[in-house]
Structures are given as structure tokens and as C-alpha cells.
Amino acid sequence: MRTDMVPGATFPDYELSDHTGKHRKLSELQGIDPMIVVLGRGGFCPKDRRQTEGLVQLHREMEVGYCRLVTITTDNITQTNEYRSGAGAHWPFLSDPRRIIQKDLDIAEYTDPLHNPMIPHVIVLEPALRIHKIYNGYWFFGRPTVEELRQDLRAVSMISRPDWDITAPGFRAQWDQGHKEHFYPYGKAYVETLGEQG
């Protein structure tokens, strides 16, 4: 992994085709929510498939917790669709057969010249693609468990949600005075607060 990819840095805003063939930028997929990016080998890898099985359950929690999930592999569009459908996943899968990310982040898995995949990584992002944590998943147990990701999302949410503790002094008064822009759903002030934290 590139040496500048560390907690606090901004993850590159890659643009790739999703499982439907539509070009999507990571920033568009993230919006202003926390996001997990899974960089995987692809559907051929049993470790990736097992990891995705766990993420299917976590994704249901992420949806109600206003968090995003994206999987990126070097699979082509057909393989990407088969992998996503076979796993029963309902989040965006991005296809990178030209290995743009693999080359840019310097994560070619040189021990597998047959498939030439990326070294698997999981990146937990705060809003604005700010890196919170990076996991190296070359070995399966280097990958985060569902519970570790749940804890990461709690930490990121506490950082990025100005109204995380609505019992904090002043929040009730803001609500009562009609200043609902400080609460979910996001208002202008909420978005500006997130920008200041970045």
C-alpha cells in the first residue's frame, strides 16, 4: 500500500464502472456518510466470498445506521455481477479489470501471477473519504471481523455525527427553536460541521 495512505489522509476518489456498467465515483457513493471500501481479489477467491457472506449481514445494519459499503475487485463486469448476485449482496460492486487501483495504490498481489489481483484490503472511511483505518487482508485473519467493523463504524459515527449525543447541552434548545438543520436528515449546518471536521 502506498506510504501516504494512512489514517487522516484522503483516499483517492476513484471512478469505476459499477455492476450495472454505470460509472461511479467513490465520493458520490459515500455522500456525507461513513463508508467501508473492500478491495478484493474477486469472485474466484474463497476468502473473498466468505468475507462477503459476513458483510451481507453487516450491510443490513449499515443501511439503518446511514453508512455505505462498496466492494471493488479486478473482475470484469460479468464476473462482478455473478460474484455480487451469488453472494446475495445489495451494495455497489465496482469493476476494475484495468487494475487502476492496484497500480495506483501499489497493491499488486505478485504471488498470484495467474489472476493478478489486488492484495485484499478493507478501508474504513470517515466522511470526505478521510481514512480512519486500513486492514491488510492478504491472510484471511488480517481482515476485520464484522464486530471490528461495527466498532469502527461506531467510532467514525461519533466523530462525524454532530448530533451523536442529542442529550448534550444546547441540542434540545436548538430543536425547540426550530433549528433542525443540526440534526438528521442533514441540513446545511450539519454539512458545514462535517466539512470543518475534515
C-alpha positions in Angstrom: 0.0 0.0 0.0 1.3 3.4 -0.9 3.0 5.0 2.1 0.8 8.1 2.0 -2.3 6.0 2.6 -2.5 6.4 6.4 -5.2 7.4 8.9 -6.1 11.0 8.4 -5.2 11.1 4.7 -7.8 11.3 2.0 -8.4 8.2 0.0 -8.4 8.7 -3.8 -11.7 9.4 -5.4 -11.6 6.6 -7.9 -14.2 6.4 -10.7 -15.1 2.9 -12.0 -18.0 1.0 -13.5 -20.4 -0.5 -11.1 -22.1 -3.9 -11.5 -24.7 -2.2 -13.9 -22.0 -0.6 -16.1 -22.6 2.9 -14.7 -19.5 5.0 -13.9 -19.5 5.8 -10.2 -17.1 7.9 -8.1 -16.4 6.9 -4.5 -17.3 10.4 -3.3 -20.7 10.0 -5.0 -21.3 6.7 -3.4 -20.3 7.9 0.0 -22.2 11.1 0.1 -21.6 12.5 3.6 -21.8 9.2 5.4 -19.1 6.8 6.8 -18.1 4.2 4.3 -16.3 0.9 4.1 -14.4 0.1 0.9 -13.4 -3.5 0.4 -10.6 -4.1 -2.1 -10.7 -7.8 -3.0 -9.3 -10.4 -5.2 -12.6 -11.3 -6.8 -15.3 -13.9 -7.0 -12.8 -16.7 -7.7 -11.3 -16.3 -4.2 -13.0 -18.4 -1.4 -11.6 -16.0 1.2 -13.3 -13.0 -0.5 -16.6 -15.0 -0.8 -16.5 -15.9 2.9 -15.8 -12.3 3.8 -18.7 -11.1 1.7 -21.0 -13.6 3.4 -20.3 -11.8 6.7 -20.7 -8.4 5.1 -24.2 -9.3 3.9 -25.4 -9.3 7.5 -23.5 -6.2 8.5 -24.8 -4.3 5.5 -28.3 -4.6 6.8 -27.1 -2.8 10.0 -25.1 -0.3 7.9 -28.2 0.7 6.0 -30.2 1.6 9.1 -27.1 3.3 10.5 -26.7 5.5 7.5 -23.3 4.0 6.4 -22.1 3.0 3.0 -20.4 -0.1 1.7 -18.5 -0.7 -1.6 -16.6 -3.7 -2.9 -14.0 -3.3 -5.7 -12.3 -6.1 -7.5 -10.3 -6.7 -10.7 -13.2 -8.8 -12.0 -14.8 -7.8 -15.3 -18.5 -6.6 -15.3 -19.9 -10.1 -15.9 -17.8 -11.7 -13.1 -18.6 -8.8 -10.8 -22.4 -9.4 -11.4 -22.0 -13.1 -10.8 -20.0 -12.5 -7.6 -22.5 -9.9 -6.3 -25.6 -11.9 -7.1 -24.1 -15.2 -5.9 -23.3 -13.6 -2.5 -26.8 -12.1 -2.2 -25.1 -8.6 -1.8 -27.2 -5.4 -2.2 -24.4 -2.8 -2.2 -22.4 -1.4 -5.2 -19.7 -3.6 -6.6 -17.2 -1.8 -8.8 -15.2 -3.4 -11.5 -11.5 -2.6 -12.1 -10.2 -5.0 -14.8 -7.7 -2.4 -16.0 -6.2 -2.6 -12.4 -6.2 1.2 -12.0 -6.4 0.9 -8.2 -4.0 -2.0 -8.0 -1.3 0.1 -9.8 -2.1 3.4 -8.1 -2.0 2.0 -4.6 0.9 -0.4 -5.4 -1.1 -3.4 -4.1 -0.5 -6.0 -6.9 -0.5 -9.5 -5.4 2.6 -10.6 -7.1 2.4 -14.1 -5.6 -0.6 -14.8 -7.9 0.5 -14.1 -11.4 -2.4 -16.2 -12.8 -5.2 -13.9 -11.6 -3.0 -10.7 -11.0 -5.4 -9.5 -8.3 -5.1 -6.7 -5.7 -3.8 -7.6 -2.3 -7.1 -7.5 -0.3 -7.6 -4.5 2.0 -10.5 -3.1 3.9 -10.5 0.7 4.3 -12.8 2.4 6.8 -13.6 6.0 5.8 -14.9 9.0 7.6 -16.9 11.5 5.5 -15.0 13.2 2.7 -13.0 9.9 2.0 -10.9 10.5 5.1 -9.1 7.3 6.1 -10.0 6.1 9.6 -8.4 2.6 9.4 -6.8 0.2 6.9 -6.8 -3.6 7.2 -4.4 -5.7 5.1 -6.3 -8.9 4.2 -3.6 -10.9 2.3 -4.1 -13.5 5.0 -7.7 -14.1 5.9 -7.3 -13.3 9.6 -5.8 -10.0 8.7 -9.3 -9.0 7.5 -11.5 -7.3 10.1 -14.3 -9.2 11.7 -17.9 -8.0 11.4 -17.6 -6.9 15.1 -14.4 -5.0 14.4 -16.1 -3.1 11.6 -19.1 -2.5 13.8 -16.8 -0.9 16.4 -15.0 1.1 13.7 -18.3 2.5 12.4 -19.3 3.4 15.9 -16.1 5.4 16.3 -16.4 7.1 12.9 -20.1 7.9 13.6 -19.2 9.5 16.9 -16.6 11.7 15.1 -18.8 12.6 12.1 -22.3 13.0 13.6 -22.6 16.4 15.3 -25.9 15.2 16.9 -24.4 11.9 18.1 -25.3 12.8 21.7 -28.6 14.7 21.5 -28.6 15.0 25.3 -25.6 17.3 25.1 -26.1 20.8 26.3 -27.9 23.0 23.7 -29.3 20.4 21.4 -32.8 20.3 22.9 -32.9 24.1 22.7 -31.9 24.1 19.1 -34.6 21.6 18.3 -37.2 23.5 20.3 -36.2 26.7 18.5 -36.7 25.0 15.1 -33.0 24.8 14.2 -33.4 21.3 12.9 -30.6 21.8 10.4 -28.3 20.5 13.2 -30.0 17.1 13.1 -30.6 14.2 10.8 -31.7 14.4 8.0 -28.7 16.6 7.1 -29.2 20.3 6.9 -26.8 23.0 5.7 -25.3 23.5 9.1 -24.8 19.7 9.6 -22.9 19.5 6.3 -20.8 22.5 7.2 -19.9 21.0 10.5 -18.7 17.8 8.8 -16.6 20.0 6.4 -14.9 21.7 9.4 -14.0 18.4 10.9 -12.3 17.3 7.7 
